[in-house]
Amino acid sequence: MPIRTLIVDDEPHAVDVIKRYLQQVPELELVAAYPNAIQAFQELKKNKIDLILLDINMPGLSGTDLIRSLQHPPMVIFTTAYQEYAIEGFDLNATDYLLKPISFDRFLRAVDKVMNLTKPKTIYPPEHDITQPAAQPFYIYLRVDRQVIKIDTEEIRWIESDKDYIKVITKKSTYVTKQKISAMENLLPISAFLRIHRSFIIPLNKVEGYNPNYLVVDNKRIPIGRNYKQICAEKFNPGQS
């Protein structure tokens, strides 16, 4: 199901930028864009909206006032040029807060949070053994060669950093994108991935062997950095750590 999205911003240039970003994420469906919160309020009363990309400082009714006026507000990503509004935005349970000018990479990170919040939850019948829950798909979105690529994290073999770029190695392909490995680390499910080196992140369920100096993943030796040896020992060789 597409995520029905509303843009509310009184700056035409900001609206154009966000529209362009939205067009590159197929899961987001732009319903409308409004220059003020009053029109947005009327739209929200008439139609189902899943996500608002909402400016805060607007004439008349502010973005935060709009959210306070709603009994059941949708997910909100606040967009503003004023950092001092950040605390107020998060007090309203915003999904994220984007500071203008908004980069596409930062936009994708915010959208990734939305995607994970909208994933269907598994419901188990009474006789189901809840100690073995079915795995839920978890996706990340990368900008590669002027397009957005959706990657199932279960397909990832490892992630490797090269200065300001990262390589995401999967069974089928290798994707290169301009992004810090620390930003990628924040996007991944913490229970499924582990950073073992300043330049490497590995999926825990793909580890085939452990050595104090490296892990074997998909028949490849991935080095363990000096600052990560203790956590790897505790994870893969707990009896000896």
PyRosetta script that sets phi, psi and omega in degrees:
from pyrosetta import init, pose_from_sequence

init()
pose = pose_from_sequence("MPIRTLIVDDEPHAVDVIKRYLQQVPELELVAAYPNAIQAFQELKKNKIDLILLDINMPGLSGTDLIRSLQHPPMVIFTTAYQEYAIEGFDLNATDYLLKPISFDRFLRAVDKVMNLTKPKTIYPPEHDITQPAAQPFYIYLRVDRQVIKIDTEEIRWIESDKDYIKVITKKSTYVTKQKISAMENLLPISAFLRIHRSFIIPLNKVEGYNPNYLVVDNKRIPIGRNYKQICAEKFNPGQS")
pose.set_psi(1, 131.0)
pose.set_omega(1, 178.6)
pose.set_phi(2, -67.2)
pose.set_psi(2, 152.6)
pose.set_omega(2, 177.2)
pose.set_phi(3, -91.5)
pose.set_psi(3, 108.3)
pose.set_omega(3, -175.5)
pose.set_phi(4, -73.2)
pose.set_psi(4, 120.7)
pose.set_omega(4, -167.0)
pose.set_phi(5, -122.0)
pose.set_psi(5, 141.0)
pose.set_omega(5, 178.0)
pose.set_phi(6, -120.3)
pose.set_psi(6, 135.3)
pose.set_omega(6, 172.8)
pose.set_phi(7, -105.1)
pose.set_psi(7, 130.7)
pose.set_omega(7, 177.2)
pose.set_phi(8, -130.6)
pose.set_psi(8, 108.4)
pose.set_omega(8, -175.8)
pose.set_phi(9, -162.3)
pose.set_psi(9, 136.4)
pose.set_omega(9, -178.9)
pose.set_phi(10, -91.8)
pose.set_psi(10, 4.6)
pose.set_omega(10, 177.4)
pose.set_phi(11, -103.4)
pose.set_psi(11, 110.5)
pose.set_omega(11, -177.2)
pose.set_phi(12, -55.9)
pose.set_psi(12, -38.9)
pose.set_omega(12, -179.1)
pose.set_phi(13, -64.6)
pose.set_psi(13, -42.0)
pose.set_omega(13, 179.1)
pose.set_phi(14, -62.8)
pose.set_psi(14, -39.9)
pose.set_omega(14, 178.2)
pose.set_phi(15, -62.8)
pose.set_psi(15, -43.3)
pose.set_omega(15, -179.8)
pose.set_phi(16, -62.1)
pose.set_psi(16, -41.3)
pose.set_omega(16, 179.7)
pose.set_phi(17, -63.7)
pose.set_psi(17, -47.1)
pose.set_omega(17, -177.9)
pose.set_phi(18, -66.3)
pose.set_psi(18, -39.0)
pose.set_omega(18, 176.5)
pose.set_phi(19, -59.1)
pose.set_psi(19, -44.0)
pose.set_omega(19, -179.2)
pose.set_phi(20, -63.1)
pose.set_psi(20, -40.0)
pose.set_omega(20, 177.1)
pose.set_phi(21, -65.8)
pose.set_psi(21, -43.2)
pose.set_omega(21, -179.1)
pose.set_phi(22, -59.9)
pose.set_psi(22, -37.1)
pose.set_omega(22, -178.0)
pose.set_phi(23, -63.0)
pose.set_psi(23, -20.4)
pose.set_omega(23, -177.9)
pose.set_phi(24, -92.5)
pose.set_psi(24, 0.8)
pose.set_omega(24, 178.7)
pose.set_phi(25, -121.2)
pose.set_psi(25, 98.2)
pose.set_omega(25, -173.0)
pose.set_phi(26, -58.7)
pose.set_psi(26, -27.0)
pose.set_omega(26, -177.6)
pose.set_phi(27, -71.3)
pose.set_psi(27, -16.4)
pose.set_omega(27, -179.6)
pose.set_phi(28, -96.2)
pose.set_psi(28, 125.1)
pose.set_omega(28, 178.2)
pose.set_phi(29, -109.2)
pose.set_psi(29, 115.0)
pose.set_omega(29, 179.2)
pose.set_phi(30, -76.4)
pose.set_psi(30, 116.8)
pose.set_omega(30, 178.7)
pose.set_phi(31, -85.4)
pose.set_psi(31, -46.6)
pose.set_omega(31, -179.0)
pose.set_phi(32, -167.3)
pose.set_psi(32, 164.6)
pose.set_omega(32, 173.9)
pose.set_phi(33, -130.2)
pose.set_psi(33, 129.1)
pose.set_omega(33, -177.1)
pose.set_phi(34, -124.8)
pose.set_psi(34, 145.9)
pose.set_omega(34, -179.1)
pose.set_phi(35, -86.2)
pose.set_psi(35, -2.6)
pose.set_omega(35, 179.6)
pose.set_phi(36, -150.7)
pose.set_psi(36, 161.9)
pose.set_omega(36, -174.8)
pose.set_phi(37, -74.1)
pose.set_psi(37, -25.4)
pose.set_omega(37, 180.0)
pose.set_phi(38, -63.8)
pose.set_psi(38, -47.9)
pose.set_omega(38, 178.6)
pose.set_phi(39, -63.9)
pose.set_psi(39, -37.9)
pose.set_omega(39, 178.1)
pose.set_phi(40, -63.9)
pose.set_psi(40, -40.0)
pose.set_omega(40, 178.6)
pose.set_phi(41, -59.3)
pose.set_psi(41, -43.1)
pose.set_omega(41, 179.1)
pose.set_phi(42, -64.2)
pose.set_psi(42, -40.2)
pose.set_omega(42, 177.6)
pose.set_phi(43, -63.3)
pose.set_psi(43, -42.1)
pose.set_omega(43, -178.7)
pose.set_phi(44, -66.0)
pose.set_psi(44, -28.7)
pose.set_omega(44, 177.6)
pose.set_phi(45, -75.3)
pose.set_psi(45, -26.7)
pose.set_omega(45, -176.0)
pose.set_phi(46, -92.8)
pose.set_psi(46, -37.1)
pose.set_omega(46, -170.1)
pose.set_phi(47, -130.4)
pose.set_psi(47, 157.2)
pose.set_omega(47, 178.1)
pose.set_phi(48, -77.2)
pose.set_psi(48, 124.2)
pose.set_omega(48, 176.9)
pose.set_phi(49, -124.3)
pose.set_psi(49, 132.7)
pose.set_omega(49, -178.9)
pose.set_phi(50, -93.6)
pose.set_psi(50, -29.7)
pose.set_omega(50, -172.9)
pose.set_phi(51, -147.2)
pose.set_psi(51, 137.0)
pose.set_omega(51, 172.8)
pose.set_phi(52, -118.3)
pose.set_psi(52, 128.4)
pose.set_omega(52, 167.8)
pose.set_phi(53, -95.7)
pose.set_psi(53, 105.3)
pose.set_omega(53, -160.3)
pose.set_phi(54, -124.2)
pose.set_psi(54, 121.0)
pose.set_omega(54, 171.9)
pose.set_phi(55, -71.5)
pose.set_psi(55, 150.6)
pose.set_omega(55, -178.9)
pose.set_phi(56, -94.8)
pose.set_psi(56, -51.5)
pose.set_omega(56, -173.2)
pose.set_phi(57, -88.8)
pose.set_psi(57, 92.7)
pose.set_omega(57, 179.3)
pose.set_phi(58, -130.7)
pose.set_psi(58, 151.6)
pose.set_omega(58, 179.6)
pose.set_phi(59, -66.5)
pose.set_psi(59, 150.3)
pose.set_omega(59, 179.6)
pose.set_phi(60, 83.8)
pose.set_psi(60, -101.4)
pose.set_omega(60, -179.3)
pose.set_phi(61, -104.3)
pose.set_psi(61, 124.1)
pose.set_omega(61, -179.2)
pose.set_phi(62, -76.1)
pose.set_psi(62, 166.3)
pose.set_omega(62, 179.3)
pose.set_phi(63, -63.7)
pose.set_psi(63, -40.3)
pose.set_omega(63, 179.1)
pose.set_phi(64, -67.6)
pose.set_psi(64, -37.0)
pose.set_omega(64, 176.4)
pose.set_phi(65, -64.1)
pose.set_psi(65, -36.7)
pose.set_omega(65, 177.5)
pose.set_phi(66, -60.2)
pose.set_psi(66, -47.4)
pose.set_omega(66, -178.4)
pose.set_phi(67, -64.4)
pose.set_psi(67, -39.5)
pose.set_omega(67, 178.8)
pose.set_phi(68, -64.9)
pose.set_psi(68, -26.4)
pose.set_omega(68, -178.0)
pose.set_phi(69, -78.9)
pose.set_psi(69, -10.6)
pose.set_omega(69, -175.9)
pose.set_phi(70, -97.4)
pose.set_psi(70, 131.5)
pose.set_omega(70, 179.1)
pose.set_phi(71, -70.2)
pose.set_psi(71, -39.0)
pose.set_omega(71, 179.3)
pose.set_phi(72, -131.7)
pose.set_psi(72, 78.4)
pose.set_omega(72, -177.1)
pose.set_phi(73, -68.8)
pose.set_psi(73, 149.7)
pose.set_omega(73, 173.6)
pose.set_phi(74, -74.7)
pose.set_psi(74, -177.6)
pose.set_omega(74, 172.9)
pose.set_phi(75, -63.7)
pose.set_psi(75, 145.4)
pose.set_omega(75, -175.7)
pose.set_phi(76, -129.8)
pose.set_psi(76, 131.0)
pose.set_omega(76, 165.6)
pose.set_phi(77, -113.9)
pose.set_psi(77, 110.4)
pose.set_omega(77, 179.5)
pose.set_phi(78, -76.7)
pose.set_psi(78, 140.3)
pose.set_omega(78, 177.7)
pose.set_phi(79, -127.3)
pose.set_psi(79, 122.9)
pose.set_omega(79, -176.8)
pose.set_phi(80, -158.2)
pose.set_psi(80, 159.5)
pose.set_omega(80, 176.5)
pose.set_phi(81, -92.8)
pose.set_psi(81, 0.1)
pose.set_omega(81, -173.0)
pose.set_phi(82, -116.8)
pose.set_psi(82, 109.3)
pose.set_omega(82, -175.7)
pose.set_phi(83, -65.9)
pose.set_psi(83, -25.6)
pose.set_omega(83, -176.3)
pose.set_phi(84, -66.5)
pose.set_psi(84, -12.3)
pose.set_omega(84, 178.2)
pose.set_phi(85, -85.8)
pose.set_psi(85, -2.8)
pose.set_omega(85, -172.1)
pose.set_phi(86, -61.0)
pose.set_psi(86, -46.1)
pose.set_omega(86, -177.8)
pose.set_phi(87, -62.2)
pose.set_psi(87, -43.6)
pose.set_omega(87, 178.2)
pose.set_phi(88, -60.8)
pose.set_psi(88, -39.0)
pose.set_omega(88, -180.0)
pose.set_phi(89, -63.8)
pose.set_psi(89, -45.0)
pose.set_omega(89, -178.9)
pose.set_phi(90, -72.7)
pose.set_psi(90, -25.3)
pose.set_omega(90, 173.6)
pose.set_phi(91, -62.3)
pose.set_psi(91, -23.0)
pose.set_omega(91, 179.3)
pose.set_phi(92, -94.8)
pose.set_psi(92, 17.7)
pose.set_omega(92, 177.1)
pose.set_phi(93, 62.4)
pose.set_psi(93, 37.8)
pose.set_omega(93, 176.2)
pose.set_phi(94, -63.7)
pose.set_psi(94, 144.8)
pose.set_omega(94, 176.7)
pose.set_phi(95, -69.2)
pose.set_psi(95, -36.9)
pose.set_omega(95, 177.0)
pose.set_phi(96, -161.7)
pose.set_psi(96, 174.1)
pose.set_omega(96, -175.7)
pose.set_phi(97, -140.1)
pose.set_psi(97, 115.2)
pose.set_omega(97, -177.2)
pose.set_phi(98, -108.1)
pose.set_psi(98, 128.0)
pose.set_omega(98, -179.9)
pose.set_phi(99, -95.2)
pose.set_psi(99, 127.4)
pose.set_omega(99, 179.6)
pose.set_phi(100, -74.5)
pose.set_psi(100, 147.6)
pose.set_omega(100, -4.9)
pose.set_phi(101, -71.2)
pose.set_psi(101, 139.2)
pose.set_omega(101, -173.1)
pose.set_phi(102, -91.1)
pose.set_psi(102, 123.4)
pose.set_omega(102, 175.7)
pose.set_phi(103, -82.1)
pose.set_psi(103, 156.8)
pose.set_omega(103, -179.2)
pose.set_phi(104, -67.0)
pose.set_psi(104, -38.8)
pose.set_omega(104, 179.1)
pose.set_phi(105, -61.0)
pose.set_psi(105, -43.0)
pose.set_omega(105, 179.5)
pose.set_phi(106, -67.9)
pose.set_psi(106, -36.5)
pose.set_omega(106, 175.3)
pose.set_phi(107, -60.6)
pose.set_psi(107, -44.2)
pose.set_omega(107, -180.0)
pose.set_phi(108, -63.0)
pose.set_psi(108, -37.5)
pose.set_omega(108, 178.5)
pose.set_phi(109, -63.4)
pose.set_psi(109, -38.8)
pose.set_omega(109, 177.7)
pose.set_phi(110, -67.8)
pose.set_psi(110, -42.3)
pose.set_omega(110, 179.3)
pose.set_phi(111, -64.7)
pose.set_psi(111, -35.8)
pose.set_omega(111, 178.8)
pose.set_phi(112, -60.3)
pose.set_psi(112, -37.7)
pose.set_omega(112, 176.1)
pose.set_phi(113, -62.9)
pose.set_psi(113, -42.0)
pose.set_omega(113, 178.7)
pose.set_phi(114, -62.2)
pose.set_psi(114, -44.8)
pose.set_omega(114, -179.3)
pose.set_phi(115, -57.8)
pose.set_psi(115, -43.0)
pose.set_omega(115, -177.8)
pose.set_phi(116, -71.0)
pose.set_psi(116, -30.2)
pose.set_omega(116, 176.7)
pose.set_phi(117, -72.2)
pose.set_psi(117, -25.7)
pose.set_omega(117, -177.3)
pose.set_phi(118, -95.1)
pose.set_psi(118, -0.4)
pose.set_omega(118, 178.1)
pose.set_phi(119, -64.2)
pose.set_psi(119, 138.7)
pose.set_omega(119, 179.6)
pose.set_phi(120, -64.4)
pose.set_psi(120, 141.5)
pose.set_omega(120, 177.3)
pose.set_phi(121, -88.1)
pose.set_psi(121, 143.8)
pose.set_omega(121, 178.3)
pose.set_phi(122, -77.7)
pose.set_psi(122, 129.1)
pose.set_omega(122, 176.9)
pose.set_phi(123, -110.4)
pose.set_psi(123, 123.3)
pose.set_omega(123, -176.1)
pose.set_phi(124, -100.6)
pose.set_psi(124, 135.5)
pose.set_omega(124, 172.8)
pose.set_phi(125, -67.9)
pose.set_psi(125, 162.0)
pose.set_omega(125, -175.1)
pose.set_phi(126, -55.3)
pose.set_psi(126, -35.3)
pose.set_omega(126, -175.8)
pose.set_phi(127, -83.2)
pose.set_psi(127, -4.9)
pose.set_omega(127, -177.5)
pose.set_phi(128, -73.2)
pose.set_psi(128, 139.2)
pose.set_omega(128, 177.5)
pose.set_phi(129, -79.0)
pose.set_psi(129, 100.1)
pose.set_omega(129, -174.5)
pose.set_phi(130, -74.3)
pose.set_psi(130, -5.3)
pose.set_omega(130, 175.5)
pose.set_phi(131, -75.2)
pose.set_psi(131, -12.1)
pose.set_omega(131, 178.0)
pose.set_phi(132, -126.5)
pose.set_psi(132, 67.7)
pose.set_omega(132, -176.6)
pose.set_phi(133, -66.5)
pose.set_psi(133, 148.3)
pose.set_omega(133, 176.7)
pose.set_phi(134, -68.2)
pose.set_psi(134, 138.3)
pose.set_omega(134, -179.4)
pose.set_phi(135, -68.3)
pose.set_psi(135, 136.2)
pose.set_omega(135, 177.6)
pose.set_phi(136, -99.0)
pose.set_psi(136, 138.6)
pose.set_omega(136, 178.0)
pose.set_phi(137, -64.6)
pose.set_psi(137, 143.2)
pose.set_omega(137, -179.7)
pose.set_phi(138, -132.9)
pose.set_psi(138, 124.7)
pose.set_omega(138, -173.2)
pose.set_phi(139, -116.5)
pose.set_psi(139, 149.2)
pose.set_omega(139, 167.9)
pose.set_phi(140, -120.6)
pose.set_psi(140, 159.3)
pose.set_omega(140, -177.6)
pose.set_phi(141, -123.3)
pose.set_psi(141, 124.8)
pose.set_omega(141, -178.0)
pose.set_phi(142, -119.5)
pose.set_psi(142, 143.3)
pose.set_omega(142, 173.4)
pose.set_phi(143, -92.2)
pose.set_psi(143, 113.6)
pose.set_omega(143, -176.3)
pose.set_phi(144, -131.1)
pose.set_psi(144, 118.9)
pose.set_omega(144, 177.1)
pose.set_phi(145, 51.4)
pose.set_psi(145, 51.2)
pose.set_omega(145, 174.0)
pose.set_phi(146, 65.9)
pose.set_psi(146, 21.3)
pose.set_omega(146, 172.5)
pose.set_phi(147, -139.8)
pose.set_psi(147, 160.9)
pose.set_omega(147, 179.7)
pose.set_phi(148, -99.1)
pose.set_psi(148, 126.1)
pose.set_omega(148, -179.2)
pose.set_phi(149, -107.5)
pose.set_psi(149, 129.3)
pose.set_omega(149, 176.5)
pose.set_phi(150, -95.4)
pose.set_psi(150, 124.4)
pose.set_omega(150, -175.5)
pose.set_phi(151, -123.2)
pose.set_psi(151, 126.9)
pose.set_omega(151, 172.3)
pose.set_phi(152, -74.2)
pose.set_psi(152, 122.4)
pose.set_omega(152, -176.2)
pose.set_phi(153, -62.9)
pose.set_psi(153, -20.7)
pose.set_omega(153, 177.7)
pose.set_phi(154, -66.5)
pose.set_psi(154, -20.7)
pose.set_omega(154, -179.8)
pose.set_phi(155, -84.4)
pose.set_psi(155, -11.2)
pose.set_omega(155, -174.5)
pose.set_phi(156, -75.6)
pose.set_psi(156, 131.6)
pose.set_omega(156, 175.2)
pose.set_phi(157, -92.3)
pose.set_psi(157, -47.2)
pose.set_omega(157, 170.7)
pose.set_phi(158, -165.0)
pose.set_psi(158, 168.3)
pose.set_omega(158, 178.9)
pose.set_phi(159, -124.9)
pose.set_psi(159, 132.9)
pose.set_omega(159, -173.4)
pose.set_phi(160, -128.6)
pose.set_psi(160, 135.4)
pose.set_omega(160, -178.7)
pose.set_phi(161, -96.7)
pose.set_psi(161, 143.6)
pose.set_omega(161, 173.9)
pose.set_phi(162, -141.2)
pose.set_psi(162, 88.1)
pose.set_omega(162, -176.5)
pose.set_phi(163, 60.4)
pose.set_psi(163, -116.9)
pose.set_omega(163, -177.8)
pose.set_phi(164, -88.9)
pose.set_psi(164, 6.0)
pose.set_omega(164, -178.5)
pose.set_phi(165, -117.8)
pose.set_psi(165, 157.6)
pose.set_omega(165, 171.5)
pose.set_phi(166, -129.4)
pose.set_psi(166, 152.3)
pose.set_omega(166, 173.5)
pose.set_phi(167, -113.9)
pose.set_psi(167, 125.1)
pose.set_omega(167, 176.0)
pose.set_phi(168, -104.2)
pose.set_psi(168, 111.8)
pose.set_omega(168, -176.1)
pose.set_phi(169, -96.5)
pose.set_psi(169, 122.5)
pose.set_omega(169, 178.2)
pose.set_phi(170, -119.2)
pose.set_psi(170, 178.5)
pose.set_omega(170, 178.0)
pose.set_phi(171, -60.9)
pose.set_psi(171, -35.1)
pose.set_omega(171, -171.6)
pose.set_phi(172, -96.9)
pose.set_psi(172, -30.4)
pose.set_omega(172, -171.2)
pose.set_phi(173, -159.8)
pose.set_psi(173, 172.6)
pose.set_omega(173, 172.5)
pose.set_phi(174, -118.7)
pose.set_psi(174, 125.8)
pose.set_omega(174, -177.3)
pose.set_phi(175, -110.6)
pose.set_psi(175, 129.9)
pose.set_omega(175, -179.9)
pose.set_phi(176, -113.0)
pose.set_psi(176, 129.2)
pose.set_omega(176, -179.5)
pose.set_phi(177, -142.3)
pose.set_psi(177, 152.5)
pose.set_omega(177, 178.6)
pose.set_phi(178, -83.1)
pose.set_psi(178, 105.4)
pose.set_omega(178, -177.8)
pose.set_phi(179, -167.5)
pose.set_psi(179, 147.7)
pose.set_omega(179, 176.0)
pose.set_phi(180, -76.6)
pose.set_psi(180, 144.5)
pose.set_omega(180, 179.9)
pose.set_phi(181, -66.2)
pose.set_psi(181, -28.4)
pose.set_omega(181, 177.9)
pose.set_phi(182, -66.3)
pose.set_psi(182, -36.2)
pose.set_omega(182, 176.5)
pose.set_phi(183, -67.7)
pose.set_psi(183, -40.4)
pose.set_omega(183, 177.1)
pose.set_phi(184, -63.9)
pose.set_psi(184, -39.4)
pose.set_omega(184, 179.4)
pose.set_phi(185, -57.6)
pose.set_psi(185, -37.4)
pose.set_omega(185, -179.4)
pose.set_phi(186, -71.5)
pose.set_psi(186, -20.5)
pose.set_omega(186, -178.9)
pose.set_phi(187, -85.7)
pose.set_psi(187, -20.2)
pose.set_omega(187, -173.1)
pose.set_phi(188, -85.0)
pose.set_psi(188, 150.9)
pose.set_omega(188, 175.8)
pose.set_phi(189, -63.9)
pose.set_psi(189, 121.2)
pose.set_omega(189, -170.8)
pose.set_phi(190, -63.8)
pose.set_psi(190, -27.5)
pose.set_omega(190, -178.2)
pose.set_phi(191, -79.6)
pose.set_psi(191, -11.5)
pose.set_omega(191, -173.7)
pose.set_phi(192, -110.7)
pose.set_psi(192, -17.0)
pose.set_omega(192, -175.8)
pose.set_phi(193, -128.7)
pose.set_psi(193, 155.2)
pose.set_omega(193, -179.9)
pose.set_phi(194, -142.2)
pose.set_psi(194, 131.6)
pose.set_omega(194, 173.5)
pose.set_phi(195, -83.7)
pose.set_psi(195, 123.7)
pose.set_omega(195, -175.7)
pose.set_phi(196, -116.0)
pose.set_psi(196, 0.3)
pose.set_omega(196, -176.3)
pose.set_phi(197, -164.4)
pose.set_psi(197, 156.2)
pose.set_omega(197, 179.1)
pose.set_phi(198, -62.2)
pose.set_psi(198, -16.3)
pose.set_omega(198, -178.1)
pose.set_phi(199, -116.3)
pose.set_psi(199, 4.0)
pose.set_omega(199, -175.7)
pose.set_phi(200, -139.4)
pose.set_psi(200, 137.7)
pose.set_omega(200, 169.4)
pose.set_phi(201, -124.3)
pose.set_psi(201, 136.7)
pose.set_omega(201, -178.8)
pose.set_phi(202, -126.0)
pose.set_psi(202, 150.9)
pose.set_omega(202, 172.1)
pose.set_phi(203, -82.0)
pose.set_psi(203, 130.8)
pose.set_omega(203, -173.7)
pose.set_phi(204, -61.1)
pose.set_psi(204, -35.4)
pose.set_omega(204, -176.1)
pose.set_phi(205, -79.5)
pose.set_psi(205, 0.2)
pose.set_omega(205, 177.8)
pose.set_phi(206, -104.0)
pose.set_psi(206, -0.3)
pose.set_omega(206, -177.9)
pose.set_phi(207, -72.2)
pose.set_psi(207, 125.4)
pose.set_omega(207, -178.2)
pose.set_phi(208, -104.2)
pose.set_psi(208, -18.2)
pose.set_omega(208, -178.8)
pose.set_phi(209, -166.0)
pose.set_psi(209, 153.3)
pose.set_omega(209, -179.0)
pose.set_phi(210, -124.6)
pose.set_psi(210, 137.9)
pose.set_omega(210, 171.6)
pose.set_phi(211, -138.3)
pose.set_psi(211, 146.9)
pose.set_omega(211, -179.5)
pose.set_phi(212, -53.6)
pose.set_psi(212, -19.6)
pose.set_omega(212, -177.2)
pose.set_phi(213, -108.5)
pose.set_psi(213, -12.1)
pose.set_omega(213, -178.7)
pose.set_phi(214, -160.8)
pose.set_psi(214, 162.4)
pose.set_omega(214, 170.4)
pose.set_phi(215, -115.5)
pose.set_psi(215, 150.2)
pose.set_omega(215, 176.0)
pose.set_phi(216, -101.5)
pose.set_psi(216, 121.2)
pose.set_omega(216, 179.0)
pose.set_phi(217, -131.9)
pose.set_psi(217, 120.3)
pose.set_omega(217, 179.6)
pose.set_phi(218, 53.8)
pose.set_psi(218, 44.1)
pose.set_omega(218, 179.9)
pose.set_phi(219, 66.2)
pose.set_psi(219, 12.7)
pose.set_omega(219, 178.8)
pose.set_phi(220, -113.8)
pose.set_psi(220, 137.9)
pose.set_omega(220, 175.0)
pose.set_phi(221, -82.2)
pose.set_psi(221, 118.5)
pose.set_omega(221, 177.8)
pose.set_phi(222, -103.8)
pose.set_psi(222, 120.0)
pose.set_omega(222, -175.5)
pose.set_phi(223, -67.4)
pose.set_psi(223, 145.8)
pose.set_omega(223, 174.1)
pose.set_phi(224, -99.1)
pose.set_psi(224, 123.2)
pose.set_omega(224, -179.9)
pose.set_phi(225, -70.6)
pose.set_psi(225, 155.9)
pose.set_omega(225, -177.2)
pose.set_phi(226, -56.0)
pose.set_psi(226, -40.8)
pose.set_omega(226, -177.6)
pose.set_phi(227, -77.7)
pose.set_psi(227, -3.9)
pose.set_omega(227, -177.1)
pose.set_phi(228, -114.7)
pose.set_psi(228, 2.0)
pose.set_omega(228, -175.9)
pose.set_phi(229, -64.1)
pose.set_psi(229, -40.7)
pose.set_omega(229, -177.4)
pose.set_phi(230, -65.3)
pose.set_psi(230, -46.6)
pose.set_omega(230, -179.1)
pose.set_phi(231, -65.4)
pose.set_psi(231, -35.2)
pose.set_omega(231, 178.0)
pose.set_phi(232, -68.9)
pose.set_psi(232, -39.5)
pose.set_omega(232, 178.1)
pose.set_phi(233, -63.3)
pose.set_psi(233, -42.4)
pose.set_omega(233, 179.4)
pose.set_phi(234, -65.4)
pose.set_psi(234, -32.8)
pose.set_omega(234, -176.8)
pose.set_phi(235, -80.4)
pose.set_psi(235, -43.0)
pose.set_omega(235, -170.0)
pose.set_phi(236, -107.9)
pose.set_psi(236, -14.6)
pose.set_omega(236, -179.5)
pose.set_phi(237, -143.9)
pose.set_psi(237, 57.3)
pose.set_omega(237, -169.4)
pose.set_phi(238, -62.5)
pose.set_psi(238, -29.7)
pose.set_omega(238, -178.8)
pose.set_phi(239, -68.4)
pose.set_psi(239, -21.1)
pose.set_omega(239, -174.7)
pose.set_phi(240, -110.5)
pose.set_psi(240, -6.2)
pose.set_omega(240, -174.9)
pose.set_phi(241, -79.0)
pose.dump_pdb("model.pdb")
